[in-house]
Amino acid sequence: MLWSLLKIVLFICIIGALTWGATQLMETDGGVIVSIANVEFTLGPLQLVIVALLLLLSVWIVLKLVSFLVALIRFLNGDETAVSRYFDRNRERKGFQALADGMMALASGEGKLAMSKAAKAEKYLHRPELTNLITAQAAELTGDRHKAEDVYKQLLVDDRTRFVGVRGLLKQRLDAGDTTTALKLAEKAFALKPKHGETQDLLLQLQAGNADWSGARKTLGAKLKHGTLPRDVHKRRDAVLALSEAREILAEGNSVEAREAAIEANRLSPDLIPAAVMAARGYIQNDQPRYATRVLRKAWEARPHPDLAAAFAEIAPDETPSQRIKRFGVLTRAKPDHPETRMLLAELYIADEDFPAARRALGDLATSDPTARSVTIMAAIERGEGADDAIVRGWLTRALSVSRGPQWVCDNCHTVHSAWIPVCDTCGAFDTLTWTVPKAGEVAMPTSTEMLPLIVGQIDKTPDAQDAPDDSPEADTVDAEVVADSEETKANP
């Protein structure tokens, strides 16, 4: 609205200036005498200006006629396209001007104007490979997806624009949530331009989302080959894909092939915890405990994790608690000051009913860096040492309000997962789960607390005159939780 007003004001000012100039010329005395063939013409100032303008116009017309005559002479001399080129130059000039205006309108977010300029450019240029690009993007900008899809389909006809058409249709299918069709289009786009980084990423994401692990590994290899992925990142993601492939093979019942795939995943990335666990369990099933120990020790040195300890316990499931403490020294000596190592040692001593040693192993972890697991371990130690029920309940109550500790958290959307998966369920990102402490407010008790006993055995307490049983509903609830944990520990040592 303001721009329209400014244009009106500017037009009025120009008309006023011309009128004022003409008035000044008419009021000016004197003139110019022009003599042609003994005929004199006396021209006033205003008449002189008009004659000068007409002379300039005549010169322009003469130049155009001369140019046309030159083109006509060339045509008569055998140049069949001379005349057509003469007129095409004007059409190209207008067409490219309209094309430039359309690109500017598109960059400015004016979708309808861009479509109008693209149509005008096509009228003059007849270059659909240029004008259709602007038309399709302008249609998407205005929300006309049907027209954009039609234009993208037209681009498929020309070899020069086929990739652009496929890419446009791919993005439309992704926006519509049609991942099946999008995967086929991504494969087509990848076949047309295998070096295109964006297409590689989209294809890899779609293949991982559709559990096409074999195809995803090929795409990942192409990214490494064409230099769009660092080698260390390639090894890590290839290990994730190999692990996912192993899980799928295991689900189909082929344990031998799954074991080999898991071992390959562990070889590619020894610090990938799920791969180390699966490879170790494969070695255990194949009666190769030394290999399983080596795999788990190497992974523990990279990052201690409860799942690694659980797999390490499966190497010798029938050993006594004291034998287990001794054998677990392979892990606990690797990173003795790590919180996971300290909690693991405390749990092992609790299983051996050596509660003072469990307290020494845990140290001040339950107070300096309290988590649900460390606080619950402290409750078990207090119970084992015969502390009052009020103290045990206090620790268990605190376990409900402190941090749940490290969990599998998506780096992209920060969703907490109970177990590791290759593709986030929420945002669909690939290989974004990290074992870390989630942000405040994100609570999800990890299943890793089941790997070793937190509270071992039911502590039988004989009531006496000084220590009468607490019959309150709260005490019954807490004791029931302790007994439930104890029974689970007995079932899963």
Stockholm file with secondary structure:
# STOCKHOLM 1.0

chainA/1-493         MLWSLLKIVLFICIIGALTWGATQLMETDGGVIVSIANVEFTLGPLQLVIVALLLLLSVWIVLKLVSFLVALIRFLNGDETAVSRYFDRNRERKGFQALADGMMALASGEGKLAMSKAAKAEKYLHRPELTNLITAQAAELTGDRHKAEDVYKQLLVDDRTRFVGVRGLLKQRLDAGDTTTALKLAEKAFALKPKHGETQDLLLQLQAGNADWSGARKTLGAKLKHGTLPRDVHKRRDAVLALSEAREILAEGNSVEAREAAIEANRLSPDLIPAAVMAARGYIQNDQPRYATRVLRKAWEARPHPDLAAAFAEIAPDETPSQRIKRFGVLTRAKPDHPETRMLLAELYIADEDFPAARRALGDLATSDPTARSVTIMAAIERGEGADDAIVRGWLTRALSVSRGPQWVCDNCHTVHSAWIPVCDTCGAFDTLTWTVPKAGEVAMPTSTEMLPLIVGQIDKTPDAQDAPDDSPEADTVDAEVVADSEETKANP
#=GR chainA/1-493 SS CHHHHHHHHHHHHHHHHHHHHHHHHHHCCCCEEEEETTEEEEECHHHHHHHHHHHHHHHHHHHHHHHHHHHHHHHHTTCTTHHHHHHHHHHHHHHHHHHHHHHHHHHTTCHHHHHHHHHHHHHHHCCHHHHHHHHHHHHHHHTCHHHHHHHHHHHTSSTTTHHHHHHHHHHHHHHHTCHHHHHHHHHHHHHHCTTCHHHHHHHHHHHHHTTCHHHHHHHHHHHHHTTSSCHHHHHHHHHHHHHHHHHHHHHTTCHHHHHHHHHHHHHHCTTCHHHHHHHHHHHHHTTCHHHHHHHHHHHHHHCCCHHHHHHHHTTSTTCCHHHHHHHTHHHHTTSTTSHHHHHHHHHHHHHTTCHHHHHHHHTTHHHHSCBHHHHHHHHHHHHHTTCCHHHHHHHHHHTTTSBCCCEEEETTTCCEESSCCSBCTTTCCBSCEEEECCCTTCCCCCGGGGSSCSSCSCCCCCCCSSSCCCCSHHHHHHHHHHHHHHHHHHHCC
#=GC SS_cons         CHHHHHHHHHHHHHHHHHHHHHHHHHHCCCCEEEEETTEEEEECHHHHHHHHHHHHHHHHHHHHHHHHHHHHHHHHTTCTTHHHHHHHHHHHHHHHHHHHHHHHHHHTTCHHHHHHHHHHHHHHHCCHHHHHHHHHHHHHHHTCHHHHHHHHHHHTSSTTTHHHHHHHHHHHHHHHTCHHHHHHHHHHHHHHCTTCHHHHHHHHHHHHHTTCHHHHHHHHHHHHHTTSSCHHHHHHHHHHHHHHHHHHHHHTTCHHHHHHHHHHHHHHCTTCHHHHHHHHHHHHHTTCHHHHHHHHHHHHHHCCCHHHHHHHHTTSTTCCHHHHHHHTHHHHTTSTTSHHHHHHHHHHHHHTTCHHHHHHHHTTHHHHSCBHHHHHHHHHHHHHTTCCHHHHHHHHHHTTTSBCCCEEEETTTCCEESSCCSBCTTTCCBSCEEEECCCTTCCCCCGGGGSSCSSCSCCCCCCCSSSCCCCSHHHHHHHHHHHHHHHHHHHCC
//
